[in-house]
Amino acid sequence: MLGGDGGIFAFGDAAFWGSTGAMKLNKPVVGMASTPTGKGYWLVASDGGIFAFGDAAFWGSTGAIKLNRPVVGMAPTSTGKGYWLVASDGGIFAFGDARFAGSTGAIALNSPIVAMEPAGTGDGYWLVARDGGVFAFSVPFRGSVPGLRLPSYAGSAALRATPAAGGYYVLGADGGVFSFGQATFFGATPGLGGPRAAVDLAVFDLPLGSA
């Protein structure tokens, strides 16, 4: 678990590799990503500053760059030898072996970008806006929430791809879950709000034969 000051809370077999909880930060931490081994992680601040712990290598940051909009998240490459940062205008910053596949930085958006999700195989990624709009770069576009015109929709919190990248889920801040492509709908909790608003979801594979 990650706090806005970069404090890390580790549970189960997750090891603590360090934090920025005792540091004076220029900007708050807004996201984190783990390495493929699970033996390290990166933290990213809203100015694009990167803090690497464990076996996570530092590949670069935007901490010294004047950004048009703040960074809202990051995603690692499948190798762990690079990462992308995404700003709220959809600007993408690629470091290490992360390939720049496009951005919405030059597009007038109806709503700010809130998260990104890489394809499991590497080069491409999806961006999702607060209104549920999805932007696909070198990955298939499977659909988005604005076109559904759902009256109960309360703003997007995250997008998560299926393991095979054949589809994805868009999570609404109200707990609504919208499945596209090969993503199977398993349920949702619409009606959340305020301090109980949804912020993220996880997607995983069950082994063959599991129920």
JOURZI-V317089 format. One record per backbone hydrogen bond with DSSP energy under -1.0 kcal/mol. CO is the residue of the C=O (numbers start at 0). NH is the residue of the N-H. If there is no record, write none. Layout:
CO&NH  CO&NH
//
This chain:
0&8  2&5  3&28  5&19  6&2  10&13  19&22  27&45  30&43  32&41  34&37  38&54  39&34  40&52  41&32  42&50  43&29  43&30  44&47  45&70  47&61  48&44  50&42  52&40  52&55  61&64  69&87  72&85  74&83  80&96  81&76  82&94  83&74  84&92  85&71  85&72  86&89  87&112  89&103  90&86  92&84  94&82  94&97  103&106  111&129  114&127  116&125  118&121  123&118  124&136  125&116  126&134  127&113  127&114  128&131  129&155  131&144  132&128  134&126  136&124  144&147  145&148  149&152  154&172  157&170  159&168  161&164  165&181  166&161  167&179  168&159  169&177  170&156  170&157  171&174  172&197  173&191  174&188  175&171  177&169  179&167  179&182  192&195  193&196  206&209
//
